[in-house]
Amino acid sequence: MSVFTRRPVLAQLTRSRALTIATAGVLVAGLGIGPSVADDGNGAASTTSRDGFGQGSGSGSGYRGRNQTSDGRPGTVVGPPVNLRGRAVQVKNDVSYEIAPGVTLREWDQVDGRQPVGQVRMNLVTVSLDAPDISFEELSPTYVTSRKKVSQFGGWNGALAAVNGDFFDIGETDSPLGVTINRARGILGGSRDGWIPGVNSTLWFDGSGPHISPLSLQYTIRQRKAWTVSGINHPEIPAGQIGVFTSDWHRTEGYKVTSGKKRAREVVLRKNRVISNRPTLSNGKKIGKLDRVLIGTGTAAGKLKTLKKGKKITLAKRIEGGRPTVAISGDRPLLVNGIRTVINNTIAHPRTAVGIDADGRKLLILVVDGRSAYSRGYTMVELADIMTALGAENAINFDGGGSSAMYTRTATGAMGIVNEPSDGNERLVANSFGVVYTGALPPVVPIVPTPTPTPTPTPTTVPPTTPPPTTPPPTTPVP
């Protein structure tokens, strides 16, 4: 039986160019053009500096800005959509397979002539939420400050399919930026306001199925309810707030989590009792299973100073926006109830997106290749529009760029990466979104579309030729 009582879940696609099975093409027309809130005007990546407001190069200094990929690399500046001039999009090299009951993998090229590269290569996994033996999981390393390949996340967890997940603080703490909830381990990280306040969205699951909507983690200190806790295991603590770090974070990171600001204080709790209170932040100190490290910045540093050794401090938590058992975040929604919510149609990147179909019975997982001579990538508008064309009503944008990767079952039945990551190989990423199938896997089945019947012409019946009636000779009257 399906693990969900209602609502849908996932879908997949594989990459075998040897086959030329034709399936219905997805044509995307009428893409609008507008400025982007996530790219700067010249097409280079826009990234905030360490204080969260200035512009930076995004070249490994840690991604905490409002770009569309964690790596902060410039995207491909694209020309106007060709189909606005009356040209139709073509679908080529289209192949599909059923890789498990209710789960399909599809790969195709979307050829639209939009320059500088006139085509885009895609891989799609589609999962029926009514399929048996399926679950959806957040896949994380042992510590949230570690990174692994998508294929490692997928292989170690026995996933039928896995894609890269959340944006992350690349080159600094390497931790995810959004809300992360693992089915077995619970809350691994997140913040009260999100790293782009009012924008961030999350893919999350409860007993009814998948949802795409904002989630936030609201923590309070029971003994000091007026103090603001910014989040747990989150890479940036806003001024005047307190961040909490657990053993899932692994080791203390010093002033990385305060954006370099030195007015900060560190309090360590063990079994809910203060065991240390110091005016400087430790770096590289392992956080024990029973420990909580509280770091206050700005005025919050002064508040933490008042906590004496032995003081009892307990934390209360609340998830705002739902009651998820699994959650993994992106930077923003692409579609909300069928309405496109993004405007960038000038900068293309490799992309990863997940959508829920209009009937709530399928989950669509899409990876778009980019930054190459064979595939330019997609703009945010193009990504939203292709998700609409595929049947999604709600969709979310996960991390992209060199992070975009899809691991799944291929046409041969083997597991592997089926897209072509733009770095030339897999990037180490913070976490992954996985589809786990617990049944016995049947052979992979190519999906051959039913050909459109060609009507057999009805032969025209020609009436037989008959001689014209003969006129009898005139009768001579009898006198």
Beta strands, then each sheet from edge to edge (+ up, - down):
strand 1: 47-48
strand 2: 55-56
strand 3: 76-77
strand 4: 90-100
strand 5: 103-111
strand 6: 119-128
strand 7: 134-139
strand 8: 159-164
strand 9: 180-182
strand 10: 186-191
strand 11: 202-206
strand 12: 209-213
strand 13: 216-221
strand 14: 229-232
strand 15: 242-245
strand 16: 251-253
strand 17: 264-270
strand 18: 273-278
strand 19: 283-286
strand 20: 291-297
strand 21: 315-320
strand 22: 326-329
strand 23: 332-336
strand 24: 339-340
strand 25: 347-348
strand 26: 351-357
strand 27: 362-368
strand 28: 392-397
strand 29: 406-409
strand 30: 415-417
strand 31: 432-437
strand 32: 445-446
sheet 1: 1+ 2-
sheet 2: 3+ 25-
sheet 3: 24+ 23- 28+ 26- 27+ 6- 5+ 4- 32+
sheet 4: 7+ 31- 8+ 29- 30+
sheet 5: 12+ 11- 22+ 9- 10+ 14- 15- 20+ 17- 18+
sheet 6: 13+ 21-
sheet 7: 16+ 19-
end
